[in-house]
Amino acid sequence: QVQLVESGGGLVQAGGSLRLSCAASGRTFNRYAMGWFRQAPGKEREFVAVISWSGVYTYYADSVKGRFTISRDNAKNTVYLQMNSLKPEDTAVYYCAAPDIAYTNRQLSEADFGSWGQGTQVTVSS
């Protein structure tokens, strides 16, 4: 079972930037894709971004495309989410997630992810 710990959340004004980090432990990090999801108050959890095990392929929700960038550092067992041009509607708890199946390059759905972090709060003020 992989353990995931997010950090980097906080309060930022609209138009600002934040970088989230997710440190993974418990299994071979570089064999697995990694993803970010978010859940706003009163809403369902939604997909944000995923990066393939190789780091070559990245996928984004339309709502964040062009503003957010997912990346990974396999030497540090860490995945990042750089968030620029933040909007109040980006306010949510952001979760890091890891899939159960290794070596995937395709876009994954939430059902593919069996391990989740505790979440980090991002609040964007207008």
C-alpha positions in Angstrom: 0.0 0.0 0.0 1.4 3.4 -1.0 1.3 6.3 1.4 0.6 9.8 0.0 1.2 13.1 1.8 0.1 16.4 0.2 1.5 19.8 1.0 1.5 23.3 -0.4 -2.1 24.3 0.0 -3.2 27.7 1.3 -5.0 31.0 0.8 -4.2 33.0 -2.4 -5.8 35.8 -4.2 -7.3 35.3 -7.6 -4.7 35.4 -10.3 -2.1 34.1 -8.0 -0.1 30.8 -8.0 0.4 27.8 -5.7 2.4 24.6 -6.1 1.2 21.5 -4.5 3.4 18.6 -3.7 2.7 14.9 -3.0 5.3 12.7 -1.5 4.8 9.0 -2.0 6.3 6.0 -0.1 5.7 2.3 0.2 6.2 1.1 -3.3 8.3 1.8 -6.4 7.1 5.3 -7.4 8.4 5.4 -10.9 6.3 2.5 -12.1 3.0 4.2 -11.5 1.0 7.1 -13.0 -0.1 9.8 -10.5 -3.1 12.0 -10.3 -4.6 15.0 -8.7 -8.3 15.4 -7.9 -10.3 18.1 -6.0 -13.5 18.4 -4.1 -15.2 21.7 -3.6 -17.8 22.2 -0.8 -21.1 20.6 -1.7 -19.7 19.0 -4.9 -18.5 15.7 -6.1 -14.8 15.0 -6.3 -13.5 15.7 -9.8 -10.5 14.9 -11.9 -7.8 17.6 -12.2 -4.7 16.1 -13.8 -2.8 12.8 -14.3 0.7 12.1 -15.4 1.8 8.8 -16.8 4.4 6.5 -15.1 7.0 7.7 -17.7 6.1 11.4 -17.3 5.7 11.6 -21.0 1.9 11.8 -21.0 -0.2 14.3 -19.1 -3.9 14.8 -19.1 -6.0 17.7 -17.7 -9.5 18.6 -17.0 -10.8 21.3 -19.4 -11.3 23.7 -16.5 -7.6 23.8 -15.6 -6.0 23.2 -19.0 -3.4 26.0 -19.8 -3.3 27.1 -16.1 -2.2 24.0 -14.2 0.8 21.8 -14.8 1.4 18.3 -13.4 5.0 17.0 -13.1 7.0 14.4 -11.3 10.4 13.9 -9.8 11.1 10.2 -9.6 14.3 10.8 -7.6 12.3 12.4 -4.9 9.2 10.2 -5.2 7.1 13.3 -5.5 4.4 14.6 -7.9 3.6 18.3 -8.2 0.7 20.4 -9.3 1.7 23.9 -10.4 -1.4 26.1 -10.3 -1.3 29.5 -12.0 -3.9 32.1 -12.8 -6.0 30.8 -9.9 -9.7 31.5 -9.8 -12.2 31.5 -6.9 -13.8 28.4 -8.5 -10.5 26.5 -8.0 -11.2 26.6 -4.2 -11.3 23.0 -3.1 -9.6 20.3 -1.1 -7.0 18.8 -3.5 -6.1 15.1 -3.3 -3.2 13.2 -4.6 -3.9 9.7 -5.8 -2.1 6.7 -7.1 -3.5 3.9 -9.3 -3.3 0.2 -8.5 -2.0 -0.8 -11.9 1.6 0.0 -13.0 2.9 1.2 -16.3 -0.2 3.0 -17.5 0.0 5.8 -20.1 -3.7 6.2 -20.8 -5.9 8.8 -19.1 -7.2 7.2 -15.9 -10.5 7.5 -14.3 -11.2 8.0 -10.6 -12.0 4.3 -10.3 -8.5 3.4 -11.3 -7.0 5.1 -8.2 -6.9 2.9 -5.1 -4.6 5.1 -2.9 -5.4 8.6 -1.7 -3.8 11.3 0.3 -5.4 13.2 3.1 -5.9 16.3 1.0 -4.7 19.9 1.2 -7.0 22.9 1.2 -6.7 25.5 -1.5 -8.7 28.7 -1.1 -8.7 31.4 -3.8 -10.2 34.8 -2.7 -11.7 37.2 -5.2 
